[in-house]
């Protein structure tokens, strides 16, 4: 039906030779002792239309060598088996547009269901129907590509998958419509090998059991209160009789919550004994519904690898396979991240720099956030310095207390004022309160993605204590980190308008601390760095606080006068358009050519923080920046993820496997129909000399009034307009022209 264009996608030859891992079978607690299988549900359905040729091809080319592709089997009116993710065709195709009068109402598992059904259409009828993305939160940009409905034979012939899994969710429905799933799978098994057949219907599995010897039959458990149609028992009750299941199946599929329950607050509960019980009964166990782009239980810190590891590498049991919409992440977890320890050797020479400590897990800049960052393996702890009305420097991620504390719920709410110079409306500022007053507040975790209803660790949203700079330095000095980075912003404003000399206070505190670690000073104000250069030997880090598309050599020469390192935004490395990476910049290479270290911010685990090209996988995003651009450090809210990345074993392989290759800029755009590509945006501006040269810091003088309120000031300290760039919201090299259909 379809012929796949040469699946020698630009790097295919290299990929095939690079694929693979040592089995490390003795470490696995699976039934067989072998590593768990990766089952690609509908192919790489987390990015491309489920069950499309592209999705299946991409899954095989980016996964482990033994990746199995999952086909949800439906039957057409003329008895042809097709791969389609839902019994209702309108849920994942444009059939409602092609056949607007084709809607019918049928009983499905006893429920009246309205839609378009495969039993009403022949295979020829379905030829003009196009698959589309069925999950609304995923990119619809491939819906206009030619993704026709595939037969099972199409998948086997064109993809040649290492293994094939046929899922038969609705045998009873097709039987009612005079179609035989049994006849189809038996006939298909004569044409090609079928690795697994699964169904939630016991009658179907019993009916075919005698016809299959090498194919494994797997019983799929649905939700506990749903009723299995053959026995009329709930799936929850059947779970207590695994010896019965063993009489007709070699394994079971269960939702993840059957194994590790999740409470109503989205926190994990104690794992159940199901996997070990099933293994004791001789049954393999496969976990269902692993996805990267969902709200994971908060214990995982939005880290999909952490979730996989909790099911396959927890010291007590291991699933025999994971069924995933993102098989590349599952493959990397098994090969690269399983059976690691924090003492494993570092394989990527990149600094892990915290952003307000482990601020993805605890309120930023608190003792809890810093303790977690140290425990997680951060190399550099950061302290963004604010200063109180009585001159005490402390660590907080914003000069506006409303961003990081409970001040809005306090009696200090009446101190809210606008500050045009800082571009803040109705702020309550650190310099307006004394340290004693600030200590009466609680810290508040920063939630950058509330509009997507993604929240961070709400159970501990106010945990921890604020820390003075001196206390922070003491903690860093006695911890395992190799250094600290002190950030100073708004120094000119504080000196001129508030009578607070933050640079002098920081210098004094550092000199008294006697710190024996590496000290870095970061600022977007060159005058601040120039002052430190004349007063210390610290590493000076210039923050380019706008997205830039290029940089002049003369500008780099100016930066070298006051800094030895630069911080860039991710957008300055991988420019994006509507969340798709577009092209390559040379900013990193230019800076490094002048012997400037480059650190990139801000890395976060929430999937919406990454471009589509990184596949909702924070590890792919980090790897793409480190492997492609050789950046010197990552600045992150989640140090555990970056620290785990730099120690993963796949970085030590002679040939990188496909799931450890960097994403090419513009890779996903290159296989998208022109009409579906986002409109081109104006390029980010070039960083020029005028943008980095600042006047010297003004002398510290007393505020003009006693209340500490702000006076209007210029938009930027140097009188120059600041650069304005696109914001990045949300991400493998094998995708370069990878799946172009002829």
N, C-alpha and C positions, 0 to 999 in steps of 0.2 A: 504493500500500500504506500509506504514511504521509503525512500532511499536516503539514508543519512549521508550528508556530504562528508568528504574525507575527514574522519575523526582524528586525523593527524593535525590537531589544532596546534598551531605554531610550536608548542613545546611538547607535543605528545610523546615523541620518541624519548625525550629526556625524562618525561614524567613516568612512563612505564618502567624505565630502568630504575627510577628513583623510588618508586612505590615499594612499600614493604617495611616490615619491622621484625625484630626478633620476637619470637612468640612469648618468651619469658613464662612458659606455661606453668612452671612450678609455683609461680606466685599467684595464679588465678584460682579463685574459689568458685569457679563454675562447675557444673555437673561433670563436664568432660576434662576439666583442668586446662582447657585451651582458653585463649583470650576471647572476650565476648564478641559476638557478631554485631555489625552495623547493618541495620535494615533501613533502606532509604524509602520512606513512605511516599509513594508517588514520585520518586526521584528526588531531586533537590527542590522540593515543593515549597520550601521557605522563601525562595526567591522567584522561581519561575512557575508558570501555571502547572498545577498538579497533574501528573500523569502525561505530561507532554514529552515529545521526543527530546527537546532541549533539557528538560528537567532530568529525565533518565540518563541522558548522555553525560550531563555535568556531574551527576552523583557518582557515576562509575569512574569518571576521570579524576575526581578530586578526593575519592575515598580510599579506604584500605583495599588491598588487592582482592579480598574476599567479600567485599560489600555486596549485599543482596538487595535487589530492587523489589519493591512491594507494589503489587497490582491489585487494586480493588476491582474484583471481577463482576461485570454485569453482562447480561445476554441481550442481544438484539432480537427483533421480531423474527429474523431468519436464523436465529441460533448461533450467531457469531459472538465469541467472547471478546469484550472490549475492556480496557483499563480505564476506569472512571471513578472518581473519589466519592461519589454519592449516588444513591438510588434515584434521586431527582436530578435530571440532567441540567435543569435550569440553575442549579446551585453553583455550577462551575463551567458553564459554557454560554454561548449566545443563542442557544436553540430557541429561546422564546422570541428572538428577533427573526430567526430564519423561518420558524414555523409558529407564527403568533396564534394560530388556532389549534395547536397541538396539546393544549393542557387537558389533563384528565384527572379524575379523582379515584384513587384505589385505597384499599385497606393494606397497610404495611404494618406487620406485627400487631394487627388488630386495631390500628389507629387510622382513621380516615385521613388520607394525605393527598394534597393537590399539587400537581406539577407536571413536568414532562418526563416520561419514563422510556427507557430503552426498549421495552417490549412492544412499543407502538411504532418503532422505526426500524427499517432494515439498515444494514451497513451502508448501502448506497445512499439511503436517505440522510445518513449522518455525515456524508462527505463534505457538505458545505458548512458544517457546524464547527465553530472554533472554540477551543478551550480558553478559559480565562481564569484569572486569580480569584479564588473563592473566599479568601480571608481579607476583609476590608482594610485592615491595618497594614497590609502588604502592598507593595508597589503594583499599580494596575498598568504600568507602562508597557508590559509585554502582551497585553490583551489583544492588541491589534496585529501582533505577529501571526504568522501562519502556524497555528498549533492545532492540527486536526486531531480528532479522536483516534487513538491507536487500538488496533487489535492486539491480543496477547502475542500473536505470531509476529506482528510488526516489532514489538519490543525485543523479542528474542532474536529476530533476524538482523535488525539494525544496530541494536545496542550490544548484543552478545554479552549479557551480564554474567558475572561470576556465579551468581545464583539468582533464582527466581522464586518469589513468594506470592502465591495466589491467596488473596483474602476473599472469602465467600460469605458476606454478611447477611444475605437475604435469600437463601435457598428456598425457603417456604414460599416467598413471594413469587419467585419465578416458576415454581411448581404449579402454583395457582393459575399461572398464565401459560401452562403447557410447554414450559421450557425446562430442560433438565440440566442442572449444574453438574450432576453426577456424570452424565454422558459426555459433557464437554471436557471436564478435567481428565477423565479416563482417556478420551480420544487425544487430548493435548499431550498427555504423558507419553504417547507413542511417537510424537513428533519432536519433542524436546524434553530435557530434564527439568523437573520441578523440584526445587529443594524443600519447600514447605507449602502446605495448604492449611489454612486456618479458617475457623468459623465459630460463631457464637451459638450454633445450633447443633446439639448433640446428635440428633437424628441424621443429619447430613454426614457427620464424621463417621458414625457407625456404618452408614450405608456404603461408604467408599473404602472403609478400612481394609477389606480383604483384597482390594485391587492395587494397593500400594505397599511396596516393601522398602524401597530406598527413600521415597519421599516421606518426610516427617509430617504427621498430622498434629495440629495444635488447636487446643480449645481456647477460645477467646471469652474472657469474663467481661461482661458489661457492668454497669453500676450495680451495687449490691442489692438494691430494691427492685431492679428490673427482673422480669420473669423469662426464664429460658423456655422456648415454645414446646420442646419435646417432652420434658419432664414436668413442666408447669411449676417448677420450683424457682425461687429467686436465685440469682447468681451468688448472693451472699451465703445462702444455705449450702449451695453446691461446693463452696470453697472449703467447707468442713469435711468433704468426702473426696479427698484427692486420690484415694485408691480406686474409686469408681472412675475418675477421669483417666487414670492410667490404663484402664481397660480398652480405651478407644483413642488415646492420644499419647504423643511422646513429649508434649510440652504444653504450657499454658501462657496466654497473654493476659496481663493484668494492667489496669491503670496504676500509675505510680503511687497513688494514695493507698492502694491495697498494701503496699510494702512499707512506705513511710508516710503515715497520716499527717495531714496539715490541719491545724485548728482554724477557727473562724477568723482569727486575727492574722492569718497567713504566716504562722510560725510552725516549724516542724515539731512533731511529737515523736515519741520513742518508736523506733522501727519495730515492725512485727516480725514474727518468725516464719512468715510465709515462704520465703525463698529456701531456707533450710528445710522446712517441712516438705516442700515440693521436691527438692533434691533427694531427700530421704525416701520419697515415694518413687524416685526414678524419673521425675519430670523436669524438663528444662523450663526456665522462666524467662519470659520476654516482657520488658517494660514498654508501655505504650504512651505516646503523646509527649515525646521530648521535643521541645521547641526552644529557640533562642529568644524569640520576639514575644514574650509574654511576661506577666508579672510573676516572677518566681517567688517562692517563700523567702522571707527576708533573711533567713539564715545564710542564704547563698550569696548575698550582696550583689545580686544581678549578674552573677558569674555563671554562665552555662556549664563551663568545665567543672566547677565545684559541684553542680547538681549531678552531672554524670558520675563523678568520682564517688559521691555518696551512695550510689547504687552499684558500683562495680569495684570499688577499692576502699572499703571501710573496715577491713580487718575481720569481718564477721561473715560476709557473704558477697557473692557477685552475681548479678544477672547474667544470663547466658547470651543475651542480646538486647539491644536498645533499638526501638523503632522511632526514627527521627525524621523531622522535616529538614534538618540541617546536618546531613550525614558527614560533612567535612569536619564540623566541630566534634562530633562523636568519634570520628577516626583519629583526630589529633589527640583527643583525651586518652584513648586507649594506647596509642603508640608513643605519645610524647610526654604525657603528664601523669599517667598512672604509676603507682609505686615510687613516687618521688618523696624526698624528705627535704626539709629546709637546709640540711647540711650538704645537699648535692652541689657539685662544683658549678660555678658560674660559667655559662657558655656564650653569653652575649655581653660584650663590654659596654654596658649602658647603665647610667646611674638611675636609680629609682628615687625620685624626689617627691616627697609628700606634698599635698596641697591642703593646708590647714590640718595636718595629721591625716589619719584615716577618716576623713570627713564624710565618706560615703556610708560609714557605719555608726559614727557618733557625732555629736555637735562639734564643729570644727574648732581647733585650737584649744580644746579642753585637755585635761590630763588623760581622760579616757581615749580621746582621739590619738594623742601622742603615744600612749602605751600600746594601742593597737597597731599603729604604724611601725613601731619598733619591733613588736612581735611578728608582724607580717613580713618583715625583711626590708624595710625602707633603708636606703643608703644615706639619704639626706633628709633631715627634719626641717620643716619650714616654720617660720613665725612671721606673719604679716603684722608689723608693729602699728599699734594705735597708741595714742597718748591721752591721758586723762586731764581733767581740768587742773589737777594738782601735780601734773608733771610726771605721772607714773607710766612708764611704757609697758604695754601688755600685748598679748597676741590675740588678734581677732581678724576675721577675714573681710571686714568692712568697717569703714569709719562711721557708717550709719548703724546704730545699735539695733534698729528695727529688723535688719537683715539676718542677724545671728543671735539675738537674745529675745527674752520675753518682755522687753521694755514697753511694748505696745499695750501690755496688760497690766502695767504698773502705774503708780501715781505720777511718773515722769512723762506721761503722755502729753501733759500740758506744755512741755518744753519743745514740742514738735515745731519746726520752722522750715521754711524753704531756704535753700542755699544755691543761688544761681551759679556761683563760681564752681561749686562741686557738682552742679547739675542734679541736685537731689531735691525732691519735693517732700515737704512734711517729714523731714528726717529728725531723728534724735541722735545727736552726735557724741562720739566718745569724749571729745574735748569739752562737752557741756557738763559732764558728770565727774565727780571725784571717784577715786578708786573704791572708797568705802561705799559709795552709792552703787557703783557697778556691781560690787560683790553681793548686793541685795537681789540682783536679777538672776535668772536662770539662763543658761545657754540654750539655744534652739538649733536643732539640726536644719541645715539648709536643703530645701527640696527644689532642685532646678527644673523638675519636669512634672509639676503638679497638673499642668493642663492635659497631660497624658494619663492622669491618675496614677502616676508612679511616685511612690513615697519611699523614704529611706528609714528603715529601722524604727518605726513609730513607738515601739515599746521603750526605746531609750532616747526619745527625741529631745529630752531635756537633761540627759545624764552628763555628769562630769562637772569640773570646776574650771573657772577662768584661770589663766596663768599669767603672772607678770613675766616680762622678758627675762629677768634674773632667774626665776624658777624654771623657765623653759631651758635656759642654758645649763642649769644644774642637772636637769633630767637628761639632756643630750650628752653632757659630759660623762655621765655614769652609765650610759647605754652603749649598745653595740653599733650604733650608727657611726658612719665615718665623718660626718660633718653636719653643719647647719647652714640654712640660707635665711637671711633676715631681709624682709621686704619692707621698703619705705616708700610710701606714696604721700602726696599732698604736703610735702615738706615746706615748699615755698609759701603755700597758703597758711599753714599753721604758724609759720614764723611771722609773716607779715600781718595776718589778721587776728590771730589768737595768742600771739606772744609765746608760742611753744616751740622750742628748738629741738625737734625730734632727732635730728642727726647727732647733735651734741649729746643728748641723753643716751642714744644707742651706743655711741663711741665710749662713753663713760661706763655704761653697764658692761660692755664687752671687756673693757680693760680690767674691771674689778672681778669679772667672772673667772679669769684665768683659764679659759677654755683651751683644752688640748686637742681639739678637733679642727678639721678644715672649716673655715668660716667664709661664707659667700654673702655678699650684699647685693640685693636686687632692687632695681628701680627703673621706672620709665622716664625718670628725670635725670638727664646727664649731669646736671649740676650736683645732684646728690652723690653720684658716683665720683665726680671730680673731687668733691670734698673728702670722701673716704680715701681716694687715691693719694691725696696729700697727707693723710693722717694715719694710714695703716697699710698693711701688706695683704689685705684680704682679697679673695677673688671677687672681682666686680662684674656683675651680670646685668646687662642692659635688656630691659623688657620692651620689646616692640609690641605695644598694646593694641595695634590695629592689624587687620589682615592685609598683607602686602603680596603683590604678584611678582615683584622684582626689586632689586636694590642696586644702586649705583656703586661702582668701585670707590668713588670719592666719599660716599656715605660710609662705607665700611672703614675707610681710613680715618674718618672722623670718630667712628665708634671706638676704634682701637686706641684713641687718645685717652679714653676714660673707662674702657671695659675690656675684659679678656674673654667674655662669654656673652651669648645672646639667647634670649627666650623668644621663640616664635609661636604663633598660633598654629593649630593643625591646618587651618584653612590656607595658611601661607605655604604649606608643604603640599597638601592635596586640595587644590581649589575644587569647589563643588558647585553644582547647579541643580536645584531641586533635589538635593540629597544624593546626587550621583557625582562621583569624581569626574573631572573633565580633562585635565591635562597635567603635565609635569612642570613644576617650577624649578629654577636653579638657585633659589635663595640659599638653601642649606649649603650646597657645594661652593657657592661664592664666598660665604662667610668662613667656611672651613679652609678654603684656599688661602685665607688671610690669617690662618692659625687661631681662629675664634671657635671655641666650643659652642655647640648649638643644642639647646634644650627645648623641647616642644611641650606645649600645654594646650588644652587640658584634657587628659584622658579620663573617661568615666565608663562605668560598666553598663549603664542603662542603654538598651539597644537603640533608643531614639537619638542617642548622642553620636551615633556612628553613621556615616554614609552607607547606602545600600551595598556598595562594593565590598564592604567588610563583613557582610552576611550576618549582621547582628551579633558579631563575635568580637569582644574586646581584645582577644589575643591576636586575631587576624589584623586588627587595626594597629596594635603595637608592633607586630612583626613587620607589617608593611612599611612603617616608618623607620624601623631599625634596620631591616635588611636592605631596603631600597635606597635609603638616604644616609644610613650610618650615623644617625643622630647620636649625640653624646649622652642624652638623658631624657627621661619622660617624667612629666609632672602630672600627678594623678591623685584623684580622690580615693582610689582603691589600691594602695601599695601592694597588697597581697597578690593581686592579679599580675602586676608587672614583675614582681619578684619571682613568681612562679614561672612566668614566661622566660626570664633570662637564665633559668636553670633547666629548662626542659631538654630532654635527651635528644630530641630530633635536631636541635641546633648543632649537635656534635656529629651527625651523620655526614659521611663523605658526600652523599647526594641527598639534597633536601627532598623529602616526600612532598607530594602535591599539596597536602594540607598544611605545609609549612613554607609555602612560597608566597612572596608578597603579591598583593593585589595591584594590577597595573592601572595607572590612572586612565580613566575613560574606558575600562574594560567592559563594563555593563552597557554603557552607551553604544559601544561598537556593535552590539548584536541587537540593538533596538531599532524598530522601524523609525524612519525619519519623522513621520508624522506624530510619533509618540514621544519623541525626544523633547525635553524641556526647552523653552526658548532661551537662546544664548543670553547670558548676563554680561554686563560690562566687566572687564577684567579688574581684579584688585589693583589699586594704585601702586606705583613704584615708590619705595622709600628713598627720600632725597635728603641732602645735607640739612636743609632747613627744618626738616622734621625731627632731627636728633639734636640739633644745637640749641641749648637753653642758656638763658642768662644766669649769672651766679645767683646762689641763694640769697635772698634779702636778709638783712640783719633781723634778729629776733627783737620784737618790741612788744610792749604791753598792748593788749586789745583796746580798741577805742571805746568800749563800754564795759561795764562790770558784769553783764549777764552772759558774756561769751557768745552772743548772737553774731551772725556773720554779716559781713558787708558785701555788696555786689562786687564782682571782680570780672576780669576778662575771661573769655571762654577757655583759653589755654595759657599756661604760664609764659610761653614765648611769643604770644601774640599771633602765632601761626595757626591756621585751621588744622584740626586733627584729621587724620585719614579715616575714611569711612569705608567699611568693607562688608561683605556678606557674612552673616552669622552661620555657623555650622550647627546643625541640629542632630543629625543622627550619626559594609562596608564592602581570582587569586591569580596570580599571573597566568594560570592555565585558562583563564576566561578570555584571554586576548583572541578574538576571532574564533573562539573555541567551538561554538556550536552553530555555525552558519549553515543553514539548509540550502541545498541546491535547488 
